[in-house]
Amino acid sequence: MQSLGMIENWPVPTAAAAVVRADGSVAGSHGPLEHRFPLASVTKPLAAYAVLLAVEEGAVELDEPAGPEGSTVRHLLAHTSGLAFDEARQVAAPGTRRIYSNAGFEALGDHLAKATDIPFPQYLHEAVLAPLGMTSTELAGSPAKDGVSTVADLVRFAAELQAPRLLAPETLAAATRVVFPGLTGVLPGYGHQKPNDWGLGFEIRDGKAPHWTGAGSSPRTFGHFGQSGTFLWVDPAAGAACVALTDRDFGPWAVEAWPALTDAVLAELAGNG
C-alpha cells in the first residue's frame, strides 16, 4: 500500500507499519517488520485478551470482585474501577467515572495470577502469544505497559481481532462494544472526552474529537495507542486493521501524523487513494 510509505516522513528514528484485512491477509506493510519495539499501552489489549480467555475458561468471572472495594474484573478492564492513573489509590466509586488506569491493569494481572496460580506474563504467553505464533512478543513487567513486540507479530493479533479463533466471536464482540456507556473522562494525550467510551480493554472511537485515528474512521473503530509511539486500530466498517510501531515517544508529531496516515490507509482501501 502506497499510503504506508508516509511513515518514511515521520520524525522518528525507526518505524514499521502494516494493514491487515478482515480475512487475515496483509494488504500492505512498510519498514522493518521484525524490529522489536516497546509497546507501552498497546500492551493492554493483549493483556485484556488473556483475561477474556480466562473468563471463557472459567478461571475468573467478569463480575467477580477484583481491585478496590466494590470493583470487579469488568470495572478494571473498562477503566471504571476508580483507581488512579498510576497508583493503587481509589479516587472514585466504581462505575462512576472513566479513569484511565495503569494501576487497574496491574490489579487485573495480580488477580488473574492468584486465580490461576500462574504468573501473568506466563499466562499471556500460553493463552495468547504462543497459540497465535507471536514468537517475538513478551511481557517483562506490568500488564499495563511493559510489552515488547514486532509489527509481524501484531499482524497476527490484528487478524485475531477481526476473525477470532481463540475467543468466541460473541466474547470479542462484547469486549469491543461500549461498557458502562455515558461516562466521561480524560483520554491521555487528547483531553477530556464526553463521553469517553471504552470496551473491555479496548478504546472505542465513537464520536471522540480530537482523536488519534482518522476523520474517516468509523465510530465502531476500536484499539489502543501507546506513549512509546505505537498504535493498533481495527475498523470493522473498513474491514481492516492497522498497526504502526515507532521508537519515538508520543507527542505533537503523532497527533499530526497518525490521523493523516489512517485517513490515507482508509482511502486506499476504499479505492480512493
Secondary structure, 3 states (H helix, E strand, C coil): CHHHHHHHHCCCCCEEEEEEECCCCEEEEECCCCCCEEEECCHHHHHHHHHHHHHHHCCCCCCCECCCCCCEHHHHHCCCCCECCCCCCECCCCCCCECCCHHHHHHHHHHHHHHHCCCHHHHHHHHHHHHHCCCCCEECCCCCCEEEECHHHHHHHHHHHHCCCCCCHHHHHHHCCCCCCCCCEEECCCEEECCCCECCCCEECCCCCCCCCCCCCCCCCEEEEECCCEEEEEECCCCEEEEEEECCCCCHHHHHHHHHHHHHHHHHHCCCC
